[in-house]
Amino acid sequence: MKKQIISIYTAIILMAGFTACSNDFLDIKPEQNVADEDAITDVNTLKTAINGVYSRLQSSDYYGRSMYVIPELMADNLFLSSRNTGRYLDYDNFVVADEDTFAEGAWDVMYEVVVNATKAIVRGQEIESTSQAHQNQLNALIGEAYALRALAHFDLVRMFAQPYNYSENAAHLGIAVIKTVSADEIKPARSSVKEVYDHINDDLNQAIAFLPNSNNNGHFNATAAKALAARVALYQEDYDRAIALSTEVINNGNQLISNSNYFDIWDQEFNSESLFEIVNTIADNPGTNSLGHYFDVNGYADALVAEDLINAFDANDIRLEAILEGSKPGAEELAFFVGKFPKGTSHDDNIRILRLSEQYLIRAEAYVNVNEEELAQEDILTIAQRANPSVTEITETGAALIDRILLERRKELAFEGHRLFDLNRNKRSVTIIQGDQSIQAEYPNDKFILPIPLSELNANTNMVPNPGY
């Protein structure tokens, strides 16, 4: 397989055609290599283009592995087994460099999503409507493109820039924002984090306005866009907006899975708690690159669950069912394996990106920060009681309540790519667990974010590196 694109410059130059099913961005079949002005001409070609954008989310450099693994491995939820394949070893050792291939791969594929989505937005808006029904179809597809572009920009700014509250008015360096795809935009400079978030919010507002409320499994709808917007608002410390959006999502008809059926969250596709998930069919099977293969004892089982996390759960917490105890042949005699991908090595499970339980946790954290502690306690109780019905009240207040929310987020969202971001945006130091040893990394820390890839710096003279790299 050819190497992934090496810069935003290359991404834009090569976006003369879309690919909906190729495993590599550069592996475009002749019939897919359509001239740019002809690539999107009607609803069907726009839909094909959007499906191509969704397909990039599956990449092992994005939600297919790295986006889930890196923020957990660089914190206290996961560590590498003593017998591993070498994947993410520098993250476990906290010595990532600007030539790191996983950082480069994540950068590349996220910008593929951004550029592809931008093409879909621009070309989709040029299609002439023939009826109101036709316009509704166009709007829905364009709305999905806006949501996908917002998601990729948000993930880029989380991975490659310090959190919103790192500097006054978020004036520190963010990432390059892509709004158009043209010869004038091939070497973009980095915007401030505030400017990036402003653009993300603009895109999400457009998405919410265009998208229908009806479910479209594996695709963004208005509820999923609001859920993402609530997450963005929390990271931005826009607590009133986070409360308003998460409340809309919570009241929209989705339901938490019951305690007795907890494992349906992972075993049942498009369940009542799932707001947006990436579809992985048998045909999409990434094989040994899949999350299931990465975590499963019958696969690589590279990353194991830290005992520190195990000890954070009450013995009766149902969420422990998503952690499997056993031994790893030729390595740890006692090991704990991630069980949120029950298909294991057979083929990849759908990847849950937005879940209803997170919305309660978003709202709880926002409530604390607007001095509504009782409401925050109620939301935390909802999640804690689902996990363990014997929990009858939440009594913490003040700083202890924030600690409890972060603990509940750690337990509820474990292995879903949140932990490092939660600690960094709350200005917490990080314990990077390495089996029976650990590294103490103090906040603030240049290494809590990834390096701008060296290939990008070499290709784009307007790009500047992150401090410390």
Sequence and secondary structure as in RCSB ss.txt:
>XXXX:A:sequence
MKKQIISIYTAIILMAGFTACSNDFLDIKPEQNVADEDAITDVNTLKTAINGVYSRLQSSDYYGRSMYVIPELMA
DNLFLSSRNTGRYLDYDNFVVADEDTFAEGAWDVMYEVVVNATKAIVRGQEIESTSQAHQNQLNALIGEAYALRA
LAHFDLVRMFAQPYNYSENAAHLGIAVIKTVSADEIKPARSSVKEVYDHINDDLNQAIAFLPNSNNNGHFNATAA
KALAARVALYQEDYDRAIALSTEVINNGNQLISNSNYFDIWDQEFNSESLFEIVNTIADNPGTNSLGHYFDVNGY
ADALVAEDLINAFDANDIRLEAILEGSKPGAEELAFFVGKFPKGTSHDDNIRILRLSEQYLIRAEAYVNVNEEEL
AQEDILTIAQRANPSVTEITETGAALIDRILLERRKELAFEGHRLFDLNRNKRSVTIIQGDQSIQAEYPNDKFIL
PIPLSELNANTNMVPNPGY
>XXXX:A:secstr
      SHHHHHHTTTS  SS SSTT   GGG   HHHH  SHHHHHHHHHHHHHHHTSTTTTTTHHHHHHHHTT
TSEEE SS  STTHHHHTT   TT HHHHHHHHHHHHHHHHHHHHHHHHHHS   SHHHHHHHHHHHHHHHHHHH
HHHHHHHHHHS  GGGSGGG SB     S  SGGGSS    BHHHHHHHHHHHHHHHHHHS SS  TTS  HHHH
HHHHHHHHHHTT HHHHHHHHHHHHTTS     GGGTTHHHHSTT TTEEEEE   GGG  GGGSHHHHH TTTT
  EEE HHHHTTS TT GGGGGEEEE  TTS SSEEEE S TTTTSS   EEEEEHHHHHHHHHHHHHHTT HHH
HHHHHHHHHHHH TT       HHHHHHHHHHHHHHHTTTSS HHHHHHHTT  EEEEETTEEEEE SS GGGS 
   HHHHHH TT    TT 
